C-alpha cells in the first residue's frame, strides 16, 4: 500500500467519524468538533492527492490545505463564540430543533420539561439558575467592591 493510498484510507475513516458525530451528537461543542474532524479529513485527502507521480508533488493542493486550515480555525472560533452566546442566552447546549426531532423519534424519553413548557418560556432547564433578561454575571471585582462598600 502506497503512502497516498494510506492517507486516503485514513481520510475516509475520519470522514466517517465526523459524519457520525455530526448526526448523533446534540451538544453544540461536539458538533463543532465533528465539523473540524470532517475538515481535517478533507485536508488529508488533498495532501494524499497532491502526490500523483512518484517524482513530482503538486504544490497547489498543499497551498489549498494551508488556506483551508486558516479558514477552519477562524470558522471554529466563530462557531464557539456563537455556541457560548447561545448558551448564555438560553441556558441550553443544544438547539431546539434537536429536541423536537428526538421527541418525535422517542416520545416521553426526555427527562427534562416538556416541549410545550419550553416553547411557552416556562423557565430555564432543570439545574440551571433563573436568569433575568439582560442580566450579566457578577465578577469577583464587583463582589469585592460591594463587600468593601458595606
C-alpha positions in Angstrom: 0.0 0.0 0.0 1.4 3.4 -1.0 1.6 6.3 1.3 -1.0 8.2 -0.7 -3.4 5.3 -0.5 -2.9 5.1 3.2 -3.6 8.8 3.6 -6.8 8.4 1.5 -7.9 5.5 3.7 -7.4 7.4 6.9 -9.2 10.4 5.4 -12.2 8.1 4.6 -12.2 6.9 8.2 -12.0 10.5 9.6 -14.9 11.4 7.3 -17.0 8.6 8.7 -16.2 9.6 12.3 -17.0 13.2 11.5 -20.4 12.4 9.9 -21.3 10.0 12.7 -20.5 12.7 15.3 -22.4 15.4 13.4 -25.5 13.2 13.1 -25.6 11.6 16.5 -24.4 14.3 18.9 -26.8 17.1 20.2 -24.2 19.1 22.1 -23.1 22.1 20.2 -19.4 21.8 21.1 -19.4 18.1 20.0 -20.9 19.2 16.7 -18.2 21.8 16.2 -15.6 19.1 16.9 -17.3 16.8 14.4 -17.1 19.5 11.7 -13.4 20.0 12.5 -12.8 16.3 12.0 -14.6 16.4 8.7 -12.4 19.4 7.6 -9.3 17.5 8.7 -10.3 14.6 6.6 -10.6 16.8 3.5 -7.2 18.3 4.2 -5.7 14.9 4.5 -7.3 13.7 1.3 -6.0 16.8 -0.6 -2.4 16.0 0.7 -2.8 12.4 -0.5 -3.9 13.6 -3.9 -1.0 16.0 -4.2 1.4 13.2 -5.0 0.2 11.7 -8.3 3.6 10.9 -9.6 6.4 9.3 -7.6 8.9 12.1 -8.6 6.6 15.1 -8.6 4.5 16.6 -5.9 1.8 19.2 -6.9 2.1 22.3 -4.7 -1.4 23.6 -5.4 -3.2 21.2 -3.0 -0.7 22.0 -0.3 -1.4 25.7 -0.7 -5.2 24.9 -0.6 -4.7 23.0 2.6 -2.8 25.8 4.3 -5.5 28.3 3.3 -8.2 25.9 4.5 -6.5 25.5 7.9 -6.6 29.2 8.4 -10.3 29.4 7.4 -11.2 26.4 9.5 -9.6 28.0 12.6 -11.4 31.2 12.2 -14.7 29.4 11.5 -14.2 27.3 14.6 -13.6 30.4 16.7 -16.8 32.0 15.3 -18.8 28.8 15.9 -17.5 28.6 19.5 -18.4 32.2 20.2 -21.9 31.6 18.8 -22.4 28.5 20.9 -21.2 30.3 24.0 -23.6 33.2 23.4 -26.5 30.8 22.7 -25.7 29.0 26.0 -25.6 32.3 27.9 -28.9 33.5 26.4 -30.9 30.2 26.7 -29.0 28.0 29.2 -29.1 25.2 26.6 -26.2 23.4 25.0 -28.2 22.1 22.0 -30.6 23.5 19.5 -34.4 23.3 20.0 -34.8 21.5 16.6 -32.8 18.6 18.1 -35.3 18.3 20.9 -38.2 18.2 18.6 -36.7 15.5 16.4 -35.7 13.5 19.5 -39.3 13.8 20.9 -40.7 12.7 17.5 -38.4 9.6 17.5 -38.9 8.6 21.1 -41.8 10.3 22.8 -41.7 10.6 26.6 -38.0 9.8 26.9 -36.8 13.4 27.6 -36.1 13.7 31.3 -36.5 17.5 31.2 -39.5 19.7 31.0 -42.0 19.0 28.1 -41.6 20.8 24.8 -44.8 22.8 25.5 -43.3 24.3 28.6 -40.1 25.2 26.8 -42.0 26.8 23.9 -44.1 28.9 26.3 -41.0 30.1 28.1 -41.7 28.2 31.4 -38.3 28.9 32.9 -34.8 27.5 32.5 -33.9 23.8 32.1 -33.6 21.8 35.3 -30.4 22.5 37.2 -30.0 25.9 35.6 -30.5 29.1 37.6 -33.2 31.6 36.7 -31.7 34.4 34.6 -33.2 37.8 34.0 -33.3 39.3 30.5 -30.1 41.3 30.1 -28.6 40.2 33.4 -24.9 39.8 33.4 -22.7 37.7 35.7 -21.1 39.4 38.5 -17.3 39.3 38.5 -15.1 38.9 41.6 -14.3 42.6 41.4 -17.9 43.5 41.6 -18.5 41.3 44.6 -15.4 42.7 46.4 -16.4 46.3 45.7 -19.9 45.6 47.1 -18.4 44.0 50.2 -16.0 46.9 50.7 -18.9 49.4 50.4 -20.7 47.8 53.3 
